[in-house]
Amino acid sequence: MRSALLLALAPSAMASAAPTALPHLQRNGAATQLMVDGEPYLVLGGELHNSSPSSPDYMAPIWDKLARNHVRTVIGAASWELVEPQEGHYDFTAVDDQIRQASAHDMKLVLIWFGAYKNAESTYTPSWVRSDTARFQSGRARS
């Protein structure tokens, strides 16, 4: 879990002005602290609903609300369905908007990727995959 958080914060730290090191856990006396840009970092985070970030228009007022509530880190989402709505055609509009908005509001962003399955459901799998049962056999043995 700690590794996932550190890896998720790393791109955000690398995008900021001259980070001193990648995010890491550091022992300081009896405490272990999350270090971001060379300083202890208190997350004070919020999590978006899984599908909310799919619409930049829907999210526009939410970013301001997060900022008013002093949220420093946001857990956003990206899904296969959102990024590749048609096979071989990629659209990073919503993902790019999350990155842009988090940066504009001086927040760190942790992206959760929903691929083929989330909570044992294929909710975020593109419809072009779900509808082609001959090509994409949902866990059945292939003959």
C-alpha positions as CSV (number, residue, x, y, z in Angstrom):
1,M,0.0,0.0,0.0
2,R,2.8,2.4,0.9
3,S,4.5,1.7,-2.4
4,A,1.4,2.4,-4.4
5,L,0.9,5.8,-2.6
6,L,4.5,6.7,-3.2
7,L,4.4,5.7,-6.9
8,A,1.1,7.6,-7.4
9,L,2.6,10.8,-5.8
10,A,5.8,10.6,-7.8
11,P,4.5,12.0,-11.2
12,S,3.0,14.9,-9.4
13,A,6.2,15.6,-7.6
14,M,8.2,15.3,-10.8
15,A,5.9,17.8,-12.5
16,S,6.4,20.5,-9.8
17,A,9.3,22.9,-9.9
18,A,12.6,21.2,-9.2
19,P,11.7,18.4,-6.8
20,T,14.6,17.4,-4.6
21,A,13.7,13.7,-4.5
22,L,10.9,11.2,-5.3
23,P,8.3,10.9,-2.6
24,H,9.4,8.4,0.0
25,L,8.9,7.4,3.6
26,Q,11.5,8.7,6.0
27,R,12.1,7.8,9.7
28,N,12.4,10.9,11.9
29,G,12.9,9.8,15.5
30,A,9.9,7.7,16.5
31,A,7.8,8.9,13.5
32,T,7.8,7.8,9.9
33,Q,6.9,10.6,7.6
34,L,5.9,10.9,3.9
35,M,8.4,13.2,2.3
36,V,7.4,15.0,-0.9
37,D,9.7,17.6,-2.5
38,G,12.1,17.1,0.4
39,E,9.6,18.1,3.1
40,P,7.1,16.2,5.3
41,Y,3.8,16.0,3.6
42,L,0.4,15.7,5.2
43,V,-2.0,14.3,2.6
44,L,-5.3,15.9,3.6
45,G,-6.9,14.1,0.7
46,G,-10.2,13.6,-1.0
47,E,-11.5,11.0,-3.3
48,L,-13.6,11.5,-6.4
49,H,-16.4,9.2,-7.2
50,N,-15.2,6.6,-9.7
51,S,-17.1,8.1,-12.7
52,S,-17.0,11.8,-11.8
53,P,-13.7,12.6,-13.5
54,S,-15.0,11.3,-16.9
55,S,-16.6,14.7,-17.4
56,P,-14.4,17.9,-17.2
57,D,-17.6,20.0,-17.3
58,Y,-19.1,18.2,-14.3
59,M,-15.8,18.4,-12.4
60,A,-15.2,22.1,-13.0
61,P,-17.0,23.4,-9.9
62,I,-15.8,20.5,-7.8
63,W,-12.2,21.5,-8.1
64,D,-13.0,24.9,-6.5
65,K,-15.0,23.2,-3.7
66,L,-12.0,20.8,-3.0
67,A,-9.7,23.9,-2.8
68,R,-12.1,25.7,-0.4
69,N,-12.0,22.6,1.8
70,H,-8.2,22.7,1.8
71,V,-7.8,19.4,0.1
72,R,-4.1,18.9,-0.9
73,T,-4.3,15.5,-2.5
74,V,-7.1,14.1,-4.7
75,I,-7.6,10.5,-5.7
76,G,-9.0,10.6,-9.2
77,A,-9.7,7.9,-11.7
78,A,-8.9,6.8,-15.2
79,S,-10.5,3.8,-16.9
80,W,-9.9,1.7,-20.0
81,E,-13.4,2.6,-21.2
82,L,-12.7,6.4,-20.8
83,V,-9.2,6.3,-22.4
84,E,-10.0,3.9,-25.3
85,P,-13.7,4.3,-26.1
86,Q,-13.1,2.8,-29.6
87,E,-10.5,0.2,-30.3
88,G,-7.2,1.8,-31.1
89,H,-8.6,5.4,-30.7
90,Y,-7.3,7.0,-27.5
91,D,-8.8,10.0,-25.7
92,F,-6.9,11.4,-22.7
93,T,-9.1,14.5,-22.4
94,A,-10.6,13.7,-19.0
95,V,-7.2,12.4,-17.6
96,D,-5.4,15.5,-18.9
97,D,-8.1,17.7,-17.3
98,Q,-7.6,16.0,-13.9
99,I,-3.9,16.6,-14.1
100,R,-4.3,20.2,-15.3
101,Q,-7.0,21.0,-12.7
102,A,-5.0,19.5,-9.8
103,S,-2.0,21.5,-10.8
104,A,-4.0,24.7,-11.2
105,H,-5.4,24.2,-7.7
106,D,-1.9,23.3,-6.2
107,M,-3.0,19.8,-5.4
108,K,-1.3,16.4,-5.8
109,L,-3.2,13.9,-7.9
110,V,-3.3,10.1,-7.4
111,L,-4.9,8.3,-10.4
112,I,-6.5,5.0,-9.9
113,W,-6.6,2.9,-13.1
114,F,-9.7,0.7,-13.8
115,G,-8.8,-1.8,-16.4
116,A,-10.8,-4.8,-17.3
117,Y,-12.2,-5.4,-13.9
118,K,-13.0,-3.4,-10.7
119,N,-14.5,-5.2,-7.7
120,A,-15.0,-8.3,-9.9
121,E,-17.2,-6.4,-12.4
122,S,-16.3,-5.3,-15.9
123,T,-18.1,-1.9,-15.5
124,Y,-15.1,0.1,-16.8
125,T,-14.2,-2.2,-19.7
126,P,-15.0,-0.6,-23.1
127,S,-18.3,-1.7,-24.7
128,W,-16.4,-2.8,-27.8
129,V,-14.7,-5.4,-25.6
130,R,-17.8,-6.5,-23.6
131,S,-19.8,-6.9,-26.9
132,D,-17.2,-9.1,-28.6
133,T,-17.7,-12.3,-26.6
134,A,-16.0,-14.5,-29.2
135,R,-12.8,-12.5,-29.1
136,F,-12.9,-11.6,-25.3
137,Q,-14.1,-14.7,-23.4
138,S,-14.9,-13.6,-19.9
139,G,-12.8,-16.1,-17.9
140,R,-14.1,-19.1,-19.8
141,A,-11.8,-21.8,-20.9
142,R,-10.9,-21.3,-24.6
143,S,-11.4,-24.3,-27.0
